[in-house]
């Protein structure tokens, strides 16, 4: 018999039970929450910080803070969203720290294996016939990484939460400690900056295709 995937409502209810058990002294119950949500938190952290070491640190710190502040969660409805916000906030702090440390040296280019290039291309206007092929370009991928690093911590957080995490504006505003309108502007600004940074590469590839020099 085929197993059905648990619904969002079932997951939230199960999380609520695990939280209650943890608050009652059952530490194994919190391990269930970690196992259930750590992958999504890691994905967020990796995309925001840009490397696995910092991402792992963010995951560990996010769940540690969630555990320490679990009593504050009692009235909340979704543990996954809550720990996601904690991770986003800590990622912002980590990025600001790294930006200060790396301000005088260039970061090495890193290849990604989680579809980052393809995801980011979905925000770029379809100016060339084959964005899928563009996404595979080493030059374009390197420019994407540079463009992401040029965003402010708030802009990168807003972009990642909105376009990769599917978060709502209110959630982003909460993570950024800003108003909804300010968060919306930050999302818009991040997308505009990324599009501007990638536009020359998209245009160049399109021109090569039109001239018959690009297969």
KEKE-3310 file (N, C-alpha, C; in steps of 0.2 Angstrom, whole numbers, plus 5000, padded with zeros to 4 digits):
npx = (5004:5003:5011:5005:5010:5013:5001:5002:4995:4995:5008:5011:5003:5009:5022:5018:5015:5027:5034:5027:5030:5044:5045:5040:5051:5056:5069:5071:5061:5063:5073:5066:5060:5072:5077:5066:5066:5079:5084:5078:5081:5095:5097:5092:5101:5113:5112:5111:5123:5133:5142:5146:5152:5148:5135:5132:5135:5125:5114:5116:5116:5104:5095:5099:5096:5082:5079:5082:5074:5061:5050:5044:5038:5025:5013:5013:5010:5017:5031:5041:5042:5045:5058:5065:5065:5073:5085:5087:5089:5100:5109:5110:5117:5129:5133:5135:5146:5156:5157:5163:5175:5180:5181:5193:5198:5196:5183:5185:5178:5164:5158:5141:5130:5116:5107:5107:5111:5101:5089:5091:5091:5078:5073:5078:5075:5068:5078:5086:5087:5088:5088:5091:5103:5111:5112:5121:5133:5149:5155:5143:5138:5148:5147:5134:5137:5145:5137:5127:5135:5137:5125:5117:5116:5103:5096:5100:5095:5081:5079:5082:5073:5061:5061:5067:5064:5050:5044:5032:5028:5026:5033:5046:5048:5047:5059:5068:5066:5058:5046:5032:5030:5043:5050:5045:5050:5064:5065:5061:5071:5083:5080:5081:5094:5101:5096:5101:5115:5116:5112:5121:5127:5117:5113:5124:5125:5114:5116:5126:5120:5111:5120:5124:5135:5134:5130)
npy = (4994:5011:5024:5039:5056:5066:5079:5097:5102:5091:5089:5101:5099:5088:5093:5102:5093:5087:5098:5101:5089:5090:5102:5096:5089:5079:5075:5068:5071:5083:5080:5074:5085:5092:5083:5083:5096:5101:5100:5109:5121:5120:5122:5135:5142:5138:5144:5157:5160:5155:5144:5128:5126:5137:5136:5125:5129:5139:5131:5123:5133:5139:5129:5127:5139:5139:5128:5134:5144:5139:5139:5151:5148:5143:5149:5149:5144:5136:5127:5125:5137:5146:5141:5143:5157:5160:5155:5163:5175:5173:5170:5182:5189:5182:5184:5197:5198:5190:5198:5209:5203:5198:5209:5215:5206:5195:5183:5165:5157:5146:5131:5125:5113:5112:5117:5131:5140:5138:5141:5154:5159:5160:5172:5181:5191:5184:5185:5179:5165:5152:5150:5139:5134:5145:5145:5135:5140:5143:5156:5164:5158:5161:5175:5176:5171:5181:5192:5189:5190:5203:5209:5217:5210:5210:5211:5199:5190:5193:5190:5176:5170:5174:5170:5157:5151:5153:5161:5172:5190:5196:5187:5188:5202:5200:5193:5202:5212:5223:5234:5228:5234:5239:5227:5222:5231:5228:5215:5218:5226:5218:5209:5217:5221:5209:5206:5216:5214:5202:5204:5209:5197:5189:5196:5196:5182:5180:5188:5181:5169:5174:5178:5166:5160:5153:5138)
npz = (5000:4996:5004:5011:5010:5024:5028:5028:5039:5047:5050:5057:5068:5073:5076:5086:5097:5099:5104:5116:5123:5123:5131:5143:5147:5139:5130:5119:5111:5105:5097:5086:5080:5076:5066:5057:5052:5050:5037:5028:5035:5034:5020:5018:5025:5019:5006:5010:5017:5009:5010:5015:5028:5036:5035:5042:5054:5056:5057:5068:5078:5076:5080:5093:5099:5097:5105:5118:5119:5118:5126:5123:5112:5113:5110:5097:5080:5070:5070:5061:5053:5063:5068:5056:5054:5065:5060:5049:5055:5062:5052:5045:5054:5054:5041:5040:5049:5042:5030:5035:5039:5027:5019:5013:5004:4990:4988:4985:4970:4970:4966:4964:4970:4971:4962:4962:4952:4942:4949:4952:4939:4936:4940:4931:4916:4901:4890:4881:4870:4876:4892:4900:4895:4897:4911:4913:4910:4914:4916:4918:4930:4939:4939:4945:4958:4962:4961:4971:4982:4983:4987:5001:5018:5022:5010:5003:5012:5011:4997:4997:5006:5000:4986:4986:4998:4999:5007:5015:5014:5027:5035:5031:5034:5048:5050:5046:5055:5051:5043:5034:5021:5020:5019:5007:4998:5000:4995:4981:4978:4979:4969:4957:4958:4955:4943:4935:4937:4930:4917:4907:4903:4899:4888:4880:4877:4870:4859:4853:4850:4840:4830:4826:4831:4843:4849)
capx = (5000:5007:5011:5003:5014:5009:4999:5005:4992:4997:5015:5011:5000:5014:5027:5015:5015:5034:5036:5024:5034:5051:5044:5039:5057:5058:5074:5071:5055:5066:5077:5062:5060:5078:5077:5061:5066:5085:5086:5076:5085:5102:5096:5091:5108:5118:5110:5112:5130:5137:5147:5143:5154:5144:5128:5131:5135:5119:5109:5117:5115:5097:5091:5101:5092:5075:5078:5083:5068:5055:5044:5041:5034:5019:5007:5014:5007:5021:5038:5046:5042:5048:5065:5067:5066:5079:5090:5088:5092:5107:5113:5111:5123:5135:5135:5138:5153:5160:5158:5168:5181:5182:5181:5199:5200:5190:5181:5185:5172:5162:5153:5136:5126:5109:5102:5107:5111:5094:5084:5092:5089:5071:5072:5081:5070:5070:5081:5090:5082:5089:5091:5094:5110:5115:5113:5126:5139:5154:5155:5137:5138:5153:5144:5129:5140:5148:5131:5124:5139:5136:5119:5117:5113:5095:5094:5101:5090:5074:5078:5082:5067:5055:5061:5069:5060:5043:5041:5028:5031:5026:5038:5052:5048:5048:5066:5072:5064:5056:5039:5030:5032:5051:5053:5043:5055:5070:5064:5061:5078:5087:5079:5083:5101:5103:5095:5106:5121:5117:5109:5126:5129:5111:5113:5130:5124:5108:5119:5130:5115:5108:5125:5126:5142:5133:5125)
capy = (5000:5017:5028:5046:5061:5070:5086:5103:5102:5085:5091:5106:5096:5083:5097:5105:5088:5086:5104:5100:5084:5093:5106:5092:5086:5073:5078:5065:5074:5089:5077:5073:5092:5093:5079:5085:5103:5103:5100:5115:5126:5120:5124:5142:5144:5138:5149:5164:5161:5153:5139:5123:5127:5143:5134:5120:5133:5142:5126:5121:5138:5140:5124:5128:5145:5137:5124:5138:5149:5135:5141:5157:5146:5140:5151:5150:5138:5133:5127:5125:5144:5149:5140:5146:5164:5161:5154:5168:5181:5171:5170:5189:5191:5178:5187:5204:5196:5188:5203:5213:5199:5197:5216:5217:5200:5192:5176:5160:5155:5140:5128:5123:5107:5112:5120:5138:5144:5137:5144:5162:5161:5161:5179:5185:5191:5179:5189:5174:5159:5146:5151:5133:5133:5150:5143:5131:5144:5144:5163:5167:5155:5165:5181:5175:5171:5188:5197:5187:5192:5211:5211:5218:5205:5211:5210:5192:5187:5194:5186:5169:5169:5175:5166:5150:5148:5154:5165:5178:5197:5196:5182:5192:5208:5198:5191:5208:5217:5229:5234:5224:5238:5240:5221:5221:5235:5225:5210:5221:5229:5212:5206:5222:5221:5203:5206:5221:5211:5196:5206:5209:5190:5186:5199:5193:5175:5181:5190:5176:5164:5177:5178:5159:5158:5150:5132)
capz = (5000:4995:5010:5009:5013:5029:5026:5032:5045:5051:5052:5062:5074:5076:5079:5093:5101:5100:5108:5122:5126:5125:5137:5148:5149:5135:5125:5112:5107:5102:5091:5081:5077:5072:5060:5053:5049:5048:5030:5026:5038:5031:5013:5019:5028:5013:5001:5012:5019:5003:5011:5020:5035:5039:5035:5047:5061:5057:5058:5075:5082:5076:5084:5100:5101:5097:5111:5124:5119:5117:5130:5120:5106:5115:5107:5089:5076:5065:5073:5055:5051:5069:5068:5049:5056:5069:5056:5045:5059:5064:5045:5044:5059:5052:5034:5042:5052:5036:5026:5038:5039:5020:5015:5009:5000:4986:4990:4980:4967:4972:4962:4969:4967:4973:4958:4963:4946:4939:4953:4951:4932:4935:4941:4925:4911:4896:4885:4877:4868:4880:4899:4903:4893:4900:4918:4914:4908:4920:4917:4921:4937:4943:4940:4949:4965:4964:4962:4977:4988:4983:4990:5008:5021:5022:5003:5002:5016:5008:4991:4998:5009:4996:4980:4987:5004:4998:5013:5014:5016:5034:5038:5029:5038:5055:5051:5045:5060:5048:5041:5028:5015:5019:5017:5000:4994:5000:4990:4975:4976:4978:4962:4952:4958:4952:4936:4932:4937:4925:4911:4901:4901:4895:4881:4876:4875:4865:4853:4850:4847:4834:4825:4824:4834:4849:4847)
cpx = (5004:5006:5009:5008:5010:5007:5002:5002:4994:5004:5015:5008:5006:5020:5024:5016:5022:5036:5033:5028:5041:5050:5043:5045:5059:5062:5073:5066:5058:5070:5073:5061:5066:5078:5072:5063:5074:5087:5084:5080:5092:5102:5096:5098:5113:5118:5112:5120:5135:5142:5144:5146:5150:5137:5127:5131:5128:5114:5110:5115:5107:5093:5093:5096:5084:5074:5078:5077:5061:5049:5040:5037:5027:5013:5008:5011:5011:5029:5043:5047:5046:5056:5068:5069:5072:5085:5092:5091:5099:5112:5114:5117:5129:5137:5138:5145:5158:5162:5163:5175:5184:5182:5187:5202:5194:5189:5182:5179:5171:5157:5147:5132:5119:5104:5102:5106:5104:5089:5085:5090:5082:5069:5074:5076:5073:5072:5085:5085:5083:5092:5094:5101:5114:5116:5119:5133:5143:5154:5149:5137:5142:5150:5138:5131:5142:5142:5127:5128:5139:5130:5120:5114:5106:5093:5094:5096:5083:5074:5078:5076:5061:5055:5064:5065:5053:5040:5037:5031:5032:5032:5045:5053:5050:5056:5070:5071:5062:5048:5038:5032:5039:5053:5051:5048:5062:5070:5065:5068:5083:5087:5082:5091:5104:5102:5100:5113:5122:5115:5115:5127:5123:5111:5118:5128:5119:5111:5123:5126:5113:5113:5127:5132:5141:5128:5120)
cpy = (5006:5022:5035:5050:5065:5077:5091:5103:5097:5086:5096:5103:5091:5087:5100:5099:5087:5092:5103:5094:5086:5098:5102:5088:5080:5076:5075:5068:5080:5086:5076:5080:5094:5089:5081:5091:5105:5104:5107:5121:5126:5123:5132:5145:5144:5143:5156:5165:5159:5147:5134:5123:5132:5140:5129:5124:5136:5137:5124:5127:5140:5135:5125:5134:5143:5133:5129:5142:5145:5137:5147:5154:5143:5142:5152:5143:5134:5133:5128:5133:5147:5148:5143:5153:5165:5160:5159:5174:5179:5172:5177:5191:5188:5182:5194:5203:5194:5193:5208:5210:5199:5204:5217:5211:5197:5185:5171:5158:5148:5137:5125:5117:5107:5116:5128:5142:5143:5141:5152:5164:5163:5168:5184:5185:5187:5183:5185:5168:5153:5148:5145:5132:5139:5149:5139:5134:5145:5152:5166:5164:5159:5172:5181:5175:5178:5193:5195:5190:5200:5213:5212:5211:5205:5209:5202:5188:5187:5190:5179:5167:5169:5170:5159:5147:5149:5157:5171:5184:5198:5193:5186:5198:5206:5196:5197:5213:5224:5229:5230:5228:5239:5233:5220:5225:5232:5219:5212:5223:5224:5209:5210:5222:5215:5203:5211:5218:5205:5198:5206:5202:5187:5189:5196:5186:5175:5183:5185:5171:5167:5177:5171:5157:5154:5144:5132)
cpz = (5000:5001:5007:5013:5018:5026:5030:5039:5050:5054:5058:5069:5078:5079:5086:5098:5104:5105:5115:5126:5128:5131:5144:5151:5145:5129:5118:5108:5102:5096:5085:5077:5073:5066:5055:5049:5048:5041:5027:5028:5035:5024:5013:5020:5023:5008:5003:5014:5013:5004:5016:5027:5039:5040:5041:5054:5062:5059:5066:5080:5082:5080:5092:5103:5102:5104:5118:5124:5118:5120:5127:5114:5107:5111:5099:5086:5072:5068:5067:5053:5057:5068:5061:5050:5060:5065:5052:5048:5060:5057:5044:5048:5056:5045:5036:5045:5046:5032:5028:5038:5032:5016:5011:5005:4996:4988:4984:4977:4969:4968:4967:4965:4969:4969:4959:4957:4942:4942:4952:4944:4931:4937:4936:4920:4905:4890:4880:4876:4873:4887:4902:4902:4896:4907:4919:4912:4915:4922:4920:4928:4941:4944:4945:4957:4967:4965:4969:4983:4988:4986:4998:5011:5021:5015:5001:5006:5013:5001:4992:5001:5005:4990:4981:4993:5003:5004:5011:5016:5023:5037:5037:5033:5046:5055:5050:5051:5057:5046:5035:5021:5014:5017:5010:4996:4994:4995:4983:4973:4975:4971:4957:4952:4954:4945:4932:4932:4931:4918:4905:4899:4897:4888:4877:4873:4869:4858:4849:4846:4840:4828:4822:4826:4841:4847:4852)
residu = (UNK:UNK:UNK:UNK:UNK:UNK:UNK:UNK:UNK:UNK:UNK:UNK:UNK:UNK:UNK:UNK:UNK:UNK:UNK:UNK:UNK:UNK:UNK:UNK:UNK:UNK:UNK:UNK:UNK:UNK:UNK:UNK:UNK:UNK:UNK:UNK:UNK:UNK:UNK:UNK:UNK:UNK:UNK:UNK:UNK:UNK:UNK:UNK:UNK:UNK:UNK:UNK:UNK:UNK:UNK:UNK:UNK:UNK:UNK:UNK:UNK:UNK:UNK:UNK:UNK:UNK:UNK:UNK:UNK:UNK:UNK:UNK:UNK:UNK:UNK:UNK:UNK:UNK:UNK:UNK:UNK:UNK:UNK:UNK:UNK:UNK:UNK:UNK:UNK:UNK:UNK:UNK:UNK:UNK:UNK:UNK:UNK:UNK:UNK:UNK:UNK:UNK:UNK:UNK:UNK:UNK:UNK:UNK:UNK:UNK:UNK:UNK:UNK:UNK:UNK:UNK:UNK:UNK:UNK:UNK:UNK:UNK:UNK:UNK:UNK:UNK:UNK:UNK:UNK:UNK:UNK:UNK:UNK:UNK:UNK:UNK:UNK:UNK:UNK:UNK:UNK:UNK:UNK:UNK:UNK:UNK:UNK:UNK:UNK:UNK:UNK:UNK:UNK:UNK:UNK:UNK:UNK:UNK:UNK:UNK:UNK:UNK:UNK:UNK:UNK:UNK:UNK:UNK:UNK:UNK:UNK:UNK:UNK:UNK:UNK:UNK:UNK:UNK:UNK:UNK:UNK:UNK:UNK:UNK:UNK:UNK:UNK:UNK:UNK:UNK:UNK:UNK:UNK:UNK:UNK:UNK:UNK:UNK:UNK:UNK:UNK:UNK:UNK:UNK:UNK:UNK:UNK:UNK:UNK:UNK:UNK:UNK:UNK:UNK:UNK)
# end
